[in-house]
Amino acid sequence: MKPAEYVLKTSKKLEIVYRLFMGKPLHELIDNLSTREVIEFQRFVWDRTVELGIKIRGTRFDRREITRKMIPTPNYQRQQNCNECIYYCKGTHCIHSNPSCARNKIKEHVKVMGEVFQGYVTSAKQQDNLLY
């Protein structure tokens, strides 16, 4: 079995990066992915968002800039009428036991990350085109 970081094909990663820079929605790509690909998809988008955030914001970058825009896990669980341990929802455990719920949560997180990424792109363009 391949490690998680090798599950997504390079072509899919390039499509994700393209969509991030162009401001195109990412969440629609999730429906056709396997469970392992969904986990890697979320990690890959998170890593690219953080990477650009650090590049643009420097030492002023704080990951909470991203996470505070996401629905807090306890609130999400209440909305879903879920009684599972909060750790299962925070980790990737639920993707195996309740894949549709986990995918919906991941879609929302990826949407937020895409919006934050776009803010960074806009900021970079205003700061003398740091990306180009």
MARGU-304966 format. One line per field, with one value per atom (N, C-alpha, C): residue number from 1; residue in three letters; atom name; x, y, z. Coordinates in pm, whole numbers. Atoms other than C-alpha are relative to their C-alpha. Example, Ala and Ser with C-alpha at 12.3 -4.5 7.8 and 13.67 -1.06 7.14 Angstrom:
BEGIN
i = (1 1 1 2 2 2)
aa = (ALA ALA ALA SER SER SER)
at = (N CA C N CA C)
u = (89 1230 90 -82 1367 -77)
v = (-119 -450 120 -119 -106 109)
w = (0 780 0 -6 714 73)
% end
This chain:
BEGIN
i = (1 1 1 2 2 2 3 3 3 4 4 4 5 5 5 6 6 6 7 7 7 8 8 8 9 9 9 10 10 10 11 11 11 12 12 12 13 13 13 14 14 14 15 15 15 16 16 16 17 17 17 18 18 18 19 19 19 20 20 20 21 21 21 22 22 22 23 23 23 24 24 24 25 25 25 26 26 26 27 27 27 28 28 28 29 29 29 30 30 30 31 31 31 32 32 32 33 33 33 34 34 34 35 35 35 36 36 36 37 37 37 38 38 38 39 39 39 40 40 40 41 41 41 42 42 42 43 43 43 44 44 44 45 45 45 46 46 46 47 47 47 48 48 48 49 49 49 50 50 50 51 51 51 52 52 52 53 53 53 54 54 54 55 55 55 56 56 56 57 57 57 58 58 58 59 59 59 60 60 60 61 61 61 62 62 62 63 63 63 64 64 64 65 65 65 66 66 66 67 67 67 68 68 68 69 69 69 70 70 70 71 71 71 72 72 72 73 73 73 74 74 74 75 75 75 76 76 76 77 77 77 78 78 78 79 79 79 80 80 80 81 81 81 82 82 82 83 83 83 84 84 84 85 85 85 86 86 86 87 87 87 88 88 88 89 89 89 90 90 90 91 91 91 92 92 92 93 93 93 94 94 94 95 95 95 96 96 96 97 97 97 98 98 98 99 99 99 100 100 100 101 101 101 102 102 102 103 103 103 104 104 104 105 105 105 106 106 106 107 107 107 108 108 108 109 109 109 110 110 110 111 111 111 112 112 112 113 113 113 114 114 114 115 115 115 116 116 116 117 117 117 118 118 118 119 119 119 120 120 120 121 121 121 122 122 122 123 123 123 124 124 124 125 125 125 126 126 126 127 127 127 128 128 128 129 129 129 130 130 130 131 131 131 132 132 132)
aa = (MET MET MET LYS LYS LYS PRO PRO PRO ALA ALA ALA GLU GLU GLU TYR TYR TYR VAL VAL VAL LEU LEU LEU LYS LYS LYS THR THR THR SER SER SER LYS LYS LYS LYS LYS LYS LEU LEU LEU GLU GLU GLU ILE ILE ILE VAL VAL VAL TYR TYR TYR ARG ARG ARG LEU LEU LEU PHE PHE PHE MET MET MET GLY GLY GLY LYS LYS LYS PRO PRO PRO LEU LEU LEU HIS HIS HIS GLU GLU GLU LEU LEU LEU ILE ILE ILE ASP ASP ASP ASN ASN ASN LEU LEU LEU SER SER SER THR THR THR ARG ARG ARG GLU GLU GLU VAL VAL VAL ILE ILE ILE GLU GLU GLU PHE PHE PHE GLN GLN GLN ARG ARG ARG PHE PHE PHE VAL VAL VAL TRP TRP TRP ASP ASP ASP ARG ARG ARG THR THR THR VAL VAL VAL GLU GLU GLU LEU LEU LEU GLY GLY GLY ILE ILE ILE LYS LYS LYS ILE ILE ILE ARG ARG ARG GLY GLY GLY THR THR THR ARG ARG ARG PHE PHE PHE ASP ASP ASP ARG ARG ARG ARG ARG ARG GLU GLU GLU ILE ILE ILE THR THR THR ARG ARG ARG LYS LYS LYS MET MET MET ILE ILE ILE PRO PRO PRO THR THR THR PRO PRO PRO ASN ASN ASN TYR TYR TYR GLN GLN GLN ARG ARG ARG GLN GLN GLN GLN GLN GLN ASN ASN ASN CYS CYS CYS ASN ASN ASN GLU GLU GLU CYS CYS CYS ILE ILE ILE TYR TYR TYR TYR TYR TYR CYS CYS CYS LYS LYS LYS GLY GLY GLY THR THR THR HIS HIS HIS CYS CYS CYS ILE ILE ILE HIS HIS HIS SER SER SER ASN ASN ASN PRO PRO PRO SER SER SER CYS CYS CYS ALA ALA ALA ARG ARG ARG ASN ASN ASN LYS LYS LYS ILE ILE ILE LYS LYS LYS GLU GLU GLU HIS HIS HIS VAL VAL VAL LYS LYS LYS VAL VAL VAL MET MET MET GLY GLY GLY GLU GLU GLU VAL VAL VAL PHE PHE PHE GLN GLN GLN GLY GLY GLY TYR TYR TYR VAL VAL VAL THR THR THR SER SER SER ALA ALA ALA LYS LYS LYS GLN GLN GLN GLN GLN GLN ASP ASP ASP ASN ASN ASN LEU LEU LEU LEU LEU LEU TYR TYR TYR)
at = (N CA C N CA C N CA C N CA C N CA C N CA C N CA C N CA C N CA C N CA C N CA C N CA C N CA C N CA C N CA C N CA C N CA C N CA C N CA C N CA C N CA C N CA C N CA C N CA C N CA C N CA C N CA C N CA C N CA C N CA C N CA C N CA C N CA C N CA C N CA C N CA C N CA C N CA C N CA C N CA C N CA C N CA C N CA C N CA C N CA C N CA C N CA C N CA C N CA C N CA C N CA C N CA C N CA C N CA C N CA C N CA C N CA C N CA C N CA C N CA C N CA C N CA C N CA C N CA C N CA C N CA C N CA C N CA C N CA C N CA C N CA C N CA C N CA C N CA C N CA C N CA C N CA C N CA C N CA C N CA C N CA C N CA C N CA C N CA C N CA C N CA C N CA C N CA C N CA C N CA C N CA C N CA C N CA C N CA C N CA C N CA C N CA C N CA C N CA C N CA C N CA C N CA C N CA C N CA C N CA C N CA C N CA C N CA C N CA C N CA C N CA C N CA C N CA C N CA C N CA C N CA C N CA C N CA C N CA C N CA C N CA C N CA C N CA C N CA C N CA C N CA C N CA C N CA C N CA C N CA C N CA C N CA C)
u = (85 0 89 -79 132 -21 19 198 -97 102 -70 51 -50 158 16 -15 178 -132 129 -192 -50 48 -280 102 -87 -140 48 -57 79 -97 95 -183 -112 105 -443 56 -62 -202 16 -11 -136 -135 134 -509 -41 32 -549 72 -78 -269 -56 58 -415 -129 127 -758 21 -28 -614 40 -46 -436 -106 102 -729 -131 121 -990 -116 105 -1182 -30 37 -1375 76 -72 -1191 -92 82 -1466 -67 66 -1624 90 -93 -1312 -8 -2 -1368 -92 100 -1672 52 -50 -1476 129 -123 -1185 -27 10 -1122 18 -14 -1117 142 -139 -737 36 -27 -728 -60 65 -971 87 -88 -742 122 -118 -440 -36 48 -639 -5 12 -719 138 -134 -360 78 -71 -223 -46 53 -453 43 -43 -374 147 -143 1 28 -22 -17 -50 53 -232 94 -94 4 131 -124 307 -8 15 175 -23 22 57 131 -131 408 81 -76 559 -50 58 322 6 12 279 129 -125 623 -26 13 651 -137 134 304 -103 95 146 -39 54 -76 -104 93 -258 -145 136 -555 -73 65 -617 -89 75 -740 -104 90 -891 -117 112 -1102 -113 104 -1293 -78 65 -1388 -101 98 -1685 72 -63 -1558 -58 41 -1572 -122 119 -1818 -129 118 -2057 -40 28 -2027 -65 56 -2094 -145 139 -2406 -92 80 -2531 -31 17 -2488 -67 55 -2644 92 -103 -2322 38 -38 -2241 137 -133 -1897 96 -107 -1586 50 -43 -1469 131 -128 -1126 -24 29 -1283 -31 36 -1418 120 -118 -1096 106 -96 -879 -63 56 -949 -73 68 -1129 -138 138 -1481 -7 2 -1385 -25 21 -1397 -136 127 -1705 -121 109 -1915 54 -69 -1760 -74 72 -2037 8 -9 -2032 141 -139 -1652 33 -24 -1643 -63 65 -1891 80 -81 -1677 127 -124 -1364 -29 36 -1542 -9 11 -1623 137 -134 -1267 81 -73 -1123 -51 58 -1362 60 -58 -1236 147 -141 -873 18 -6 -934 -24 30 -1085 117 -116 -793 116 -106 -548 -18 28 -716 32 -36 -675 150 -146 -304 48 -38 -280 -25 33 -453 100 -97 -224 137 -131 85 3 5 -25 11 -6 -70 137 -133 275 108 -101 462 19 -2 374 104 -95 571 -7 17 435 53 -33 548 141)
v = (-118 0 124 -124 344 87 -100 602 107 -99 873 110 -111 1135 -37 43 926 -46 46 854 87 -91 1162 5 -9 1162 144 -132 1452 86 -77 1555 58 -49 1589 114 -106 1794 127 -117 2024 66 -55 2064 77 -69 2157 134 -124 2417 101 -88 2559 62 -50 2588 98 -92 2749 137 -129 3020 71 -60 3075 30 -25 3091 -89 95 2794 -93 86 2569 -133 126 2269 -113 102 2089 -96 87 1951 -115 106 1740 -120 101 1541 -118 106 1341 -124 113 1121 -60 51 1048 -116 108 737 61 -47 766 46 -38 773 126 -120 1033 125 -114 1256 49 -36 1248 74 -64 1335 134 -123 1599 113 -101 1784 40 -29 1757 84 -72 1879 146 -137 2184 78 -66 2264 41 -28 2241 116 -108 2469 133 -123 2723 54 -41 2731 49 -37 2744 142 -134 3051 102 -92 3207 42 -30 3183 88 -79 3319 144 -135 3617 74 -66 3688 -4 11 3582 -39 35 3575 37 -37 3726 -106 105 3407 -81 80 3221 -94 98 2899 25 -29 3017 97 -86 3274 -86 91 2975 -76 89 2749 73 -70 3018 30 -19 3054 -129 130 2685 -23 35 2544 -82 79 2425 -142 141 2047 -29 28 2040 52 -56 2266 -87 85 2050 -130 124 1736 19 -27 1892 14 -16 1992 -134 131 1631 -101 90 1486 -118 102 1295 -9 22 1142 -65 60 1010 88 -73 1113 111 -114 1456 -30 36 1308 -67 69 1090 99 -101 1397 88 -83 1595 -73 80 1315 -47 54 1106 -131 125 825 -11 4 917 -22 19 904 -148 143 524 -46 44 489 77 -82 775 88 -73 874 122 -115 1105 121 -110 1313 59 -46 1331 76 -69 1425 139 -131 1707 97 -85 1841 42 -29 1817 99 -94 1995 142 -134 2285 54 -45 2300 41 -29 2291 130 -125 2568 120 -108 2785 21 -12 2707 66 -63 2803 149 -143 3135 73 -60 3206 10 1 3109 115 -109 3353 135 -123 3625 23 -10 3550 38 -32 3562 148 -142 3901 87 -75 4025 2 8 3904 90 -87 4084 147 -137 4403 36 -22 4360 -16 -2 4406 -137 126 4072 -100 95 3846 -140 136 3536 -15 11 3618 43)
w = (0 0 0 13 -94 123 -105 177 -48 34 190 -92 82 33 -146 139 -286 -63 49 -328 -115 104 -534 -114 117 -884 -17 26 -989 -80 81 -1245 87 -91 -966 86 -80 -755 -82 87 -1049 -21 16 -1101 126 -125 -734 7 -5 -752 -101 103 -1075 53 -51 -916 115 -111 -604 -53 52 -804 -84 86 -1040 75 -79 -761 -38 39 -895 116 -113 -656 1 -19 -517 45 -65 -330 -98 97 -647 -46 37 -707 96 -106 -387 -28 18 -497 -73 79 -738 55 -58 -504 95 -99 -297 139 -137 80 28 -22 91 -78 79 -186 64 -67 6 115 -112 309 -52 59 94 -63 63 -95 104 -105 226 52 -49 350 -101 105 17 -8 6 7 124 -123 370 -10 12 304 -96 96 -2 57 -58 184 107 -104 480 -63 68 250 -57 57 66 111 -112 392 64 -58 534 -94 98 213 -5 10 205 134 -129 577 82 -75 702 144 -142 1079 56 -48 1111 -32 36 978 122 -108 1221 -60 57 1123 43 -47 1327 -92 100 1051 -91 86 854 81 -74 1119 65 -64 1284 -99 101 955 -28 19 966 111 -102 1151 108 -106 1491 4 2 1520 89 -82 1815 -64 68 1620 -119 115 1310 46 -51 1513 45 -43 1669 -122 122 1321 -64 61 1210 95 -102 1527 27 -18 1582 147 -139 1918 15 -5 1831 79 -69 2020 -94 81 1899 -74 64 1820 -135 126 1548 -110 99 1373 -33 24 1413 -80 75 1283 -130 124 980 24 -33 1161 -63 52 1050 -150 145 685 -32 21 725 52 -59 947 -53 51 805 -113 105 472 -55 58 349 92 -96 667 -2 0 668 -128 127 300 -1 -6 361 85 -86 644 -74 74 430 -113 106 144 55 -61 376 37 -37 505 -123 124 153 -61 51 50 74 -81 337 -37 35 253 -136 131 -110 7 -17 -5 65 -67 229 -99 100 -46 -98 94 -283 63 -70 -21 -1 4 -10 -140 138 -390 -26 17 -394 75 -80 -117 -67 67 -306 -122 118 -621 41 -46 -422 57 -58 -266 -106 105 -590 -67 75 -750 51 -58 -515 -61 52 -688 -141 142 -1039 -27)
% end
